[in-house]
Amino acid sequence: MPLPIDTKMYEGKYPRKRYKLTLDFLKEYIPPSSKLLDLGVENPFSDIMKENGYDVKNTTGEDLDIDFSSVQHSDADVVTAFEIFEHLLAPYNILKEIKANKLVASIPMRLWFAPAYKSKTDTWDRHYHEFEDWQFDWLLEKAGWQIKSRKQWTNPVKKIGIRPILRLFTNRYYIVYAERM
């Protein structure tokens, strides 16, 4: 039985809705006893997955555009990638190299009313891609993955204006469960 969710992880600066929906989706397709390789360095969501019974190992900050060793040498049952592919110049390459047969991945979707995210100070925290759902589907299929399930959700913000109103009903996040073809 999965451990209860630590509600403190959802307080303050953590994205409560996104973490809850991501965890619910993960639990629906991946049993908590599974070994996961989570692309990206350890983060608050890694801790949430561990608290819910998953055996999680994260990558260590290597450049996943050129260093595929973490996915090539992993014995994980499942690879997870939560909001990571938009940071890569060529996400196709790492997707093609994954040895696990199951993938759970999410992306922030491109919003027609907002520019792509870019940090002026952090060279890693930039979006090279902001996908539409069909673009992400095509990327996965071309890399040898078959999508078994998908879900989207909004990300409202507590601000006033046209964009905050649009965020109430425009999907921002897209998550998929896929298996190797």
QUIUR-V28960 format. One record per pair of residues at least 6 apart in sequence whose ideal C-beta (glycine too) atoms are under 8 Angstrom apart, sorted by the first residue. I is the first residue (numbers start at 0). J is the second residue. D is the distance in whole Angstrom. If there is no record, write none. Layout:
<<I;J;D> <I;J;D>>
//
This chain:
<<0;52;8> <1;26;7> <1;31;5> <1;51;5> <1;52;5> <2;50;5> <2;51;5> <2;52;6> <4;19;8> <4;22;7> <4;47;7> <4;50;7> <4;51;7> <5;47;7> <5;50;5> <8;18;7> <8;43;6> <8;46;7> <8;47;5> <8;50;8> <9;15;4> <9;18;6> <9;19;7> <13;43;6> <14;154;8> <16;152;7> <16;154;7> <17;152;8> <17;154;7> <17;172;6> <18;43;8> <18;44;6> <18;47;6> <20;150;7> <20;152;5> <20;172;8> <20;174;8> <21;44;7> <21;81;6> <21;105;6> <21;174;6> <22;44;8> <22;47;6> <22;48;7> <22;51;7> <24;103;7> <24;148;8> <24;150;6> <24;174;5> <24;176;7> <25;48;7> <25;53;8> <25;79;7> <25;103;6> <26;51;7> <27;148;8> <27;176;8> <28;101;8> <28;103;7> <28;147;7> <28;148;6> <28;176;4> <29;35;8> <29;53;8> <29;76;8> <29;77;5> <29;101;7> <29;103;6> <29;176;8> <31;51;6> <31;52;3> <31;53;6> <32;52;7> <32;54;8> <33;53;6> <33;54;7> <33;76;5> <33;77;5> <34;54;5> <34;56;8> <34;74;7> <34;75;5> <34;76;5> <34;77;7> <35;48;7> <35;53;5> <35;54;7> <35;55;5> <35;56;7> <35;75;6> <35;76;7> <35;77;5> <35;78;7> <35;79;5> <36;56;6> <36;57;8> <36;58;7> <36;69;7> <36;70;7> <36;73;5> <36;75;4> <36;77;7> <36;78;5> <36;79;7> <36;99;7> <37;45;6> <37;48;7> <37;55;5> <37;56;7> <37;57;5> <37;58;7> <37;78;8> <37;79;5> <37;80;7> <37;81;7> <38;57;8> <38;58;5> <38;63;6> <38;69;8> <38;70;8> <38;78;7> <38;79;7> <38;80;4> <38;83;5> <38;93;7> <39;57;6> <39;58;6> <39;80;7> <39;81;7> <39;83;5> <40;57;6> <40;58;7> <40;59;7> <40;60;5> <41;57;5> <42;57;8> <44;81;6> <45;55;5> <45;57;6> <48;55;5> <48;79;8> <49;55;5> <56;73;7> <56;75;7> <58;69;5> <59;69;7> <61;68;7> <61;69;7> <63;69;8> <63;83;7> <63;87;6> <63;93;5> <64;87;5> <64;88;5> <64;89;6> <64;92;7> <64;93;7> <67;92;7> <67;93;6> <67;96;4> <70;78;6> <70;93;6> <70;96;5> <70;97;5> <70;98;6> <70;99;8> <71;96;6> <71;98;6> <73;98;6> <73;99;7> <75;99;5> <76;99;6> <76;100;8> <76;101;6> <77;99;6> <77;101;4> <77;102;7> <77;103;6> <78;97;5> <78;99;5> <78;101;7> <78;102;5> <78;103;8> <79;102;8> <79;103;5> <79;104;7> <80;102;7> <80;103;8> <80;104;4> <80;105;8> <81;104;7> <81;105;5> <82;105;6> <82;106;6> <82;107;6> <83;104;8> <84;90;4> <84;94;8> <84;104;7> <84;106;6> <84;128;7> <84;130;8> <84;135;8> <84;138;8> <85;106;6> <85;107;6> <85;126;4> <85;127;7> <85;128;5> <85;129;6> <85;130;7> <86;123;7> <86;124;7> <86;125;7> <86;126;7> <86;127;7> <87;93;7> <87;127;7> <87;128;8> <88;127;5> <90;128;7> <90;138;6> <91;138;6> <91;141;7> <91;142;5> <94;102;8> <94;138;7> <94;139;7> <94;142;4> <94;143;8> <94;144;7> <95;142;5> <95;143;6> <97;179;8> <99;179;8> <100;178;6> <100;179;4> <101;176;7> <101;177;7> <101;178;6> <101;179;8> <102;139;8> <102;144;6> <102;175;8> <102;176;7> <102;177;5> <102;178;8> <102;179;8> <103;174;7> <103;175;7> <103;176;5> <103;177;8> <104;139;8> <104;174;7> <104;175;6> <104;177;7> <105;172;6> <105;173;6> <105;174;4> <105;175;8> <106;129;8> <106;130;5> <106;135;6> <106;172;7> <106;173;5> <107;116;8> <107;126;8> <107;129;7> <107;171;6> <107;172;6> <107;173;8> <108;129;7> <108;130;7> <108;131;6> <108;132;6> <108;151;7> <108;170;6> <108;171;6> <108;172;7> <108;173;5> <109;115;7> <109;129;4> <109;130;6> <109;131;5> <110;129;8> <110;165;8> <110;166;8> <110;169;6> <110;171;7> <112;161;8> <112;162;6> <112;165;5> <112;169;8> <113;162;6> <115;126;5> <115;129;5> <116;125;7> <116;126;5> <116;129;7> <117;125;5> <117;126;7> <118;124;4> <118;125;6> <130;138;7> <130;173;7> <132;149;7> <132;151;7> <132;173;5> <135;173;6> <135;175;7> <136;146;6> <136;149;8> <136;175;8> <139;146;6> <139;175;7> <139;177;6> <140;146;7> <143;179;6> <143;180;5> <144;177;4> <144;178;7> <144;179;6> <144;180;7> <145;177;6> <145;178;6> <145;179;8> <145;180;5> <146;175;5> <146;176;7> <146;177;5> <147;176;5> <147;177;6> <147;178;6> <148;175;7> <148;176;5> <149;173;7> <149;174;7> <149;175;5> <149;176;8> <150;173;8> <150;174;5> <151;170;4> <151;172;7> <151;173;5> <151;174;8> <152;170;6> <152;171;7> <152;172;5> <153;166;6> <153;167;6> <153;168;6> <153;169;6> <153;170;6> <153;171;6> <154;166;6> <154;171;4> <154;172;6> <155;163;7> <155;166;5> <155;167;5> <156;163;5> <156;166;6> <157;163;8>>
//
